[in-house]
């Protein structure tokens, strides 16, 4: 939201979450971005979320930290217009249960020499959509969980907004 408040290419028009305690709600309020909290039933058993997004004329849905599978109805309503940020180099360390610290712990447990981020289109399976962008960082001897998280977050902040802007430019041209 901080990046896009000064972007000529994109505007955050709504923050959606299923978690009423999510910190993103406070961030949205700080940036004067409207927000909406939805239930599992509303997300999976109605078209309320789709109607809301369509009414706002949303061009791109950007997931970050969202852990539910996206229903087919939403994928159909926004084909190739839903993207996700994953904290690892897919296809490794993706799928159900592979989020947040779980990903980084698995990377460490397998003694990987690199990790990174993946930005991908969302499809009906966890972390299996077409890859849009990947960025890597080296894991140095002695790097711990916090250092790996930090390195990944640096890449997220550097690349995610730019990828979103580039996708929107392509959609509009």
C-alpha positions in Angstrom: 0.0 0.0 0.0 2.9 2.3 0.7 4.4 1.8 -2.7 1.1 2.1 -4.6 0.0 5.3 -2.9 2.5 7.1 -5.2 2.2 4.8 -8.2 0.8 6.1 -11.5 0.2 2.5 -12.6 -1.8 1.0 -9.8 -4.1 1.7 -6.9 -5.1 -0.5 -4.0 -8.8 -0.2 -4.0 -9.7 -2.8 -1.3 -8.1 -5.1 1.2 -9.9 -8.4 1.7 -9.1 -10.9 4.5 -10.7 -13.8 6.3 -8.9 -12.9 9.5 -10.5 -10.2 11.6 -7.2 -9.9 13.6 -5.0 -9.5 10.5 -2.5 -6.7 10.8 -3.3 -5.7 7.2 -6.6 -4.3 8.4 -4.7 -1.7 10.5 -2.4 -1.0 7.6 -5.4 -0.5 5.3 -6.9 1.9 7.8 -3.6 3.8 8.1 -3.6 4.2 4.3 -7.3 5.0 4.1 -7.9 1.9 2.0 -11.3 0.2 2.4 -11.3 -3.3 3.8 -13.7 -6.2 4.0 -13.6 -9.3 6.2 -15.3 -12.4 4.8 -16.2 -15.8 6.2 -15.3 -19.2 4.8 -19.0 -19.6 3.9 -19.1 -16.3 2.1 -16.0 -17.1 0.2 -16.8 -20.7 -0.9 -20.6 -20.8 -0.9 -21.6 -17.4 -2.4 -20.6 -15.0 -5.1 -20.4 -12.1 -2.6 -16.7 -11.6 -2.9 -16.8 -11.8 -6.7 -19.6 -9.2 -6.8 -17.7 -6.9 -4.6 -14.5 -7.2 -6.7 -16.5 -6.8 -10.0 -18.3 -3.7 -8.6 -15.0 -2.1 -7.8 -13.8 -3.0 -11.3 -10.7 -4.7 -9.9 -8.1 -5.5 -12.6 -5.8 -7.7 -10.5 -6.2 -9.6 -7.3 -2.9 -9.8 -5.3 -2.6 -12.5 -2.6 0.0 -12.1 0.1 -0.3 -14.3 3.1 -3.6 -15.8 2.0 -3.8 -19.5 2.9 -7.1 -20.8 1.5 -7.4 -22.3 -2.0 -9.2 -19.9 -4.3 -12.6 -21.3 -5.5 -13.1 -22.1 -9.1 -15.8 -19.5 -9.4 -13.3 -16.7 -8.5 -10.7 -18.2 -10.8 -13.3 -18.2 -13.6 -14.4 -14.6 -12.9 -10.8 -13.3 -12.9 -8.8 -15.6 -15.3 -5.1 -14.9 -15.1 -5.8 -12.0 -12.9 -5.0 -13.5 -9.5 -1.4 -13.6 -8.4 0.3 -14.9 -5.3 3.6 -14.3 -3.5 5.3 -17.4 -2.2 8.4 -17.3 0.1 10.4 -20.0 -1.7 11.6 -21.0 -5.2 8.7 -23.0 -6.6 8.2 -25.8 -7.4 10.2 -26.7 -4.3 8.6 -26.0 -0.9 5.1 -25.4 -2.2 1.8 -26.9 -1.6 -0.5 -27.4 1.4 1.1 -26.4 4.7 4.0 -24.7 3.0 3.7 -21.1 4.2 5.6 -18.7 6.4 8.1 -20.2 8.7 7.2 -23.8 7.6 8.8 -23.0 4.2 12.0 -21.5 5.7 12.4 -24.3 8.2 12.1 -26.9 5.4 14.7 -25.0 3.4 17.1 -25.0 6.3 16.4 -28.6 7.2 17.4 -29.6 3.6 20.6 -27.6 3.7 19.7 -25.6 0.6 22.4 -23.2 -0.6 19.8 -20.7 -1.9 16.2 -19.7 -1.5 14.1 -16.8 -2.7 10.6 -15.8 -3.7 8.2 -16.8 -6.4 5.3 -14.7 -7.8 2.9 -16.8 -9.7 -0.6 -16.9 -11.1 -3.1 -18.7 -8.9 -4.9 -21.8 -10.1 -7.0 -24.5 -8.4 -4.0 -26.0 -6.6 -1.6 -24.6 -4.0 1.4 -23.0 -5.5 1.1 -24.6 -9.0 0.1 -21.7 -11.2 2.4 -20.4 -13.9 5.5 -18.6 -12.5 5.7 -14.9 -13.3 8.9 -14.0 -11.5 11.5 -15.6 -9.2 14.3 -13.9 -7.3 17.0 -15.7 -5.4 19.3 -15.1 -2.5 22.3 -17.1 -1.2 22.0 -18.9 2.1 25.3 -18.4 3.9 26.8 -20.7 6.5 25.3 -19.7 9.8 22.1 -18.2 8.4 19.3 -18.9 10.7 15.5 -18.8 10.3 15.3 -15.1 11.0 18.1 -14.2 8.5 16.4 -16.3 5.7 13.1 -14.6 6.4 14.7 -11.2 6.3 16.5 -11.9 3.0 13.2 -13.1 1.5 11.3 -10.1 2.7 13.9 -7.8 1.2 13.3 -9.5 -2.2 9.5 -9.3 -1.7 9.6 -5.5 -1.0 11.9 -5.0 -4.0 10.1 -7.1 -6.6 6.5 -7.6 -5.7 5.2 -4.0 -6.4 7.2 -3.8 -9.6 5.8 -7.2 -10.9 2.2 -6.0 -10.0 2.8 -2.7 -11.9 4.2 -4.5 -15.0 1.3 -6.9 -15.1 -1.2 -4.1 -14.9 0.7 -2.3 -17.8 0.5 -5.4 -19.9 -3.2 -5.8 -19.1 -4.0 -2.3 -20.2 -2.0 -2.4 -23.4 
